[in-house]
Amino acid sequence: MITVTAFKTVPDFARGQVRDLRVRWALEEVGLPYQTKLLSPGDQDKPEYRALQPFGQVPILQDGDVTLFESGAIVLHIGAQSERLLPTDIRARDRATQWMIAALNSVEPALVNFFLADVVFADQEWAKLRRASARDLAERRLAGLSNALGDKPYLDGDRFTVGDLMMATVLRIPGESEMVVSDKRLGPYLERCTARPAFKRALDAQMGDFRAAA
């Protein structure tokens, strides 16, 4: 049985956002059963956990003799097991991988920085000074993404891939802020991705773990 690590509890603003959600969603898309190993506060700093995840984060995936950390690497591992997420055609696979990396490297940092300045540390002076520039960068990255998406249902056309899975989770980081949902392309795109039954099952599972540990 595949095991995915997750936190028992997180601040309210992080619920539905913790990165094990990405792995759960990928597993749900390809139909692979899994179980969660829930971490109590401090468990991520224990030597045995740091031996598997040197930064003390979640998730870790354990699948037989395979142990992986970093949500992007894990989602690629899962996608490689099914054409539902990662095409076998090499050029289509490269494009899907390209969009997944774009989500993690080009879009996510800009949205996270704005979210930190706008919400998490909003009352601190440095955040007030940084907020305008952080918003500007986030808006520019989203505009580029919107233009690339165009009128296509998904980033590479009609097919949902790991690129869309990762991009949709990234677009949820600002709490589905007006920057995303008001965009004529990105709003419907995010809604289309998160309307998938596999996403709903993954989100319900993560929130269920939080409720059970409360």
Secondary structure, DSSP 4 states (H G I P E B T S, - for coil): -EEEEEES---GGGTTTSTHHHHHHHHHHHT--EEEEEEPTTGGGSHHHHTT-TT--S-EEEETTEEEESHHHHHHHHHTT-TTTS-SSHHHHHHHHHHHHHIIIIIHHHHHHHHIIIIITTTSHHHHHHHHHHHHHHHHHHHHHHHHHTT-SBTTBS---HHHHHHHHHHTTTSS-HHHHTSTTHHHHHHHHHTSHHHHHHHHHHHHHHHHH-
